[in-house]
């Protein structure tokens, strides 16, 4: 079984006055900015979802992804390249805004902007899991940026293997730190073993969070779940929350791995086995990518009544870390 966790986008500002065309807030935010709030207010006032905006840009010969539009309206990125500025000019026309109203806001720094909190470099999902393209497709369809604005400080994950050797489920106690303002959610990704039925996988929000949107990819065996925080974080804030996935829909499991998009943070993985199905050998290992051979292999010794094994990584590196086992 393979599992990767993504971080979630920053909180979205509330729409101005419910998004009514001609509401006074839209002219005001167009005058005062910042750019991302002005863009969001215009989109809300015109009632245009991002995929329709993307289609109208494409009709003008401008290629721009939904993810990029989502970044812009959330303030995660600002248009800078020539092609991006061309798209902003077209947006002014598509959204029926005064000429230059959005471009003018880009010419000045964001109000209150200071030195940005350094953001850890992240690896793409395709570099970590074999179903990375499916994960990225689900995120794009949900209009979620791949960089969710948080990175892991500490993560204790418990995995349960059932009497037939199947992955029954997993639960996480997770500590994250925001690297920008406004983060209010985390996106967790579950990738089941071959034969997994995502429609039957259940998502649990256990502590300091609640479930938001849940999307499933039957062919890839993937579930993507929003976990909504009980608070909105500022850059530098930490947050503790717990969640889990109940599976049990696939066949016998032979490994559990997690892909890390960022460096840093402690990770503890504990795998517990049913006494009716005990492997004969356990090993921890790393991988540089989903198809790469195992590296840094070392044997693990089980302990306790459930013959559980575990690993502790004090400071994770980008890549894949996991535990594998042999049944015979």
Secondary structure, DSSP 8 states (H G I E B T S, - for coil): -EEEEEE--B-----GGGG-TT-HHHHHHHHH--HHHHHHHHHHHHT--HHHHHHHHHHTT----HHHHHHHHHTS----SHHHHHHHHHHHHHTT--TTHHHHHHHS--TT--S---------GGGT-TTHHHHHHHHHHTT--S--SEEEEEEEEEEEE-TTSBEEEEEEEEEEEESSTTEEEEEEEEE--TT--GGG-EEEEEESEEEEEEEEETTTTEEEEEEEEEEEE-TT-EEEEEEEEE---SSB--EEEEEESSS-SEEEEEEEE-TTS--SEEEEEEESSTTS--EEEEEE--BTTTTBEEEEESS--SEEEEEEEE--
